[in-house]
Amino acid sequence: NNDVLLLFGSGIKTVDMKIFNRWGEKVFDSNNQWTGWDGTYKGQQQPLGTYVWILQARKVGGTATQMKGTVILVR
């Protein structure tokens, strides 16, 4: 049931989430907390493997957060 990678949290004012494939090509970009990545790029399913995500967010109080990590795409 983990069909979409989403950002969960409360008190988030702005968000910028990007996902890159192993060649550094950006396959996902969203400024909406409730829009997640479903493993596709330009309507095409992406290959199984490891992808890098980068997140920049600002909370309602003004605190900025930057995080990065990896996600493994499986079907």
N, C-alpha and C positions, 0 to 999 in steps of 0.2 A: 503494500500500500504506500510505499515511499516513492510515488510517481513524480513528485515535484520537489525541488530543493527550494525551501522558503526560509526567510528570516523571521524568527519568532522573538517577540519582546514587546514590552509596553513602554510608553513614554518616548517613543522614537519620533523625532520631528522630520528629519531628512535621512535618506539612505541612498547610497550609490554602490551597487553590487555588480561585479564583473566576473566572468568565468572565461578561462583561457584553456585551449587544448595544449598538447605537449609540444607543439611547434610555436606556441606563443600567440596563436591567432585567437582573437576575441570571439567567442561563440555565444555569449550572452551578456546583456547590459540592461540594468533596470534601475530606475529611480523610485520605484514603487515597492514598498515593503510587502505587499500582497501579491506581487507578480513574481513567480518563481520560474526556475529553469526546469524544463521537462525532458532534457536530454537531446533536444533537437537544435539545429542551426539552419536557418533559411528553409524551414520545413522538412529538413532531412534528418533522420536519426543519426546521431553521432556514434563513432566506434566506441566499443567498450574500452575502458581504461581509466587512467587517473587524469583529473582536471584540477587546475588551480583556481581558487576563488579569492577575490580581494573585496573587502567590505569597508566602506567609510560611512559612518553614521553620526548623527548629531541628535542628542537627546533634547527633550523639551526645555530643560534647564540650561542648555547651551554646551554641555560637555561633549567633546568630540571623541570618537572611538574609531580606531583603525585595526582591522584584523585580517589575517590571511590564513589559508589552509588548503587542503586538498579534499577532493571527493572522488570516490570510485564509482563510475557509471557501470551498472550491471543491468541485465534484463532477465 
